[in-house]
Amino acid sequence: MEIILKTDIKGLGYKNDLVDVKPGYGRNYLIPQGFAVLATSSNKKVLAENIKQAAHKAEKIKTEAENTAAALEALTLDIKAKIGESGKIFGKVTTLQIADALSAKGFDIDRKKISINVPVDGAGEFAAEVDLHREVKTQVNFVVSAE
């Protein structure tokens, strides 16, 4: 079943992408939630027109994302956590903590666009992936230290 995404969906695609999904997933979840529409011929024409009109706006957004990515790569965040005597942390370092540290530095990035691919189990240096744009992904380094 072909659908057109109305929003970015992690693991599936980005807004205005034409994707193939299983019929149940499309009809029972994506379309009722407003995340997608059926890829009929009329909807495909509307999509093509929307993409055509938004081309230069998308280029500006991509340039801003590349500038933000360059600034994030040079940045190292300091995340405070409670650490036991064995060197392990209590709890987890979450994307919310990284998003809060980024907002303290002046970057407004949604926590849903941040992913930590390596388990953070103690003090040390780690990296998180930030998805700024469909073509711009970057790493932000953070150091976990004791409170």
Summary of the structure (lengths in Angstrom):
residues: 147
radius of gyration: 19.3
end to end distance: 51.3
largest distance: 63.5
contacts: 378
relative contact order: 0.14
helix: 38%
strand: 31%
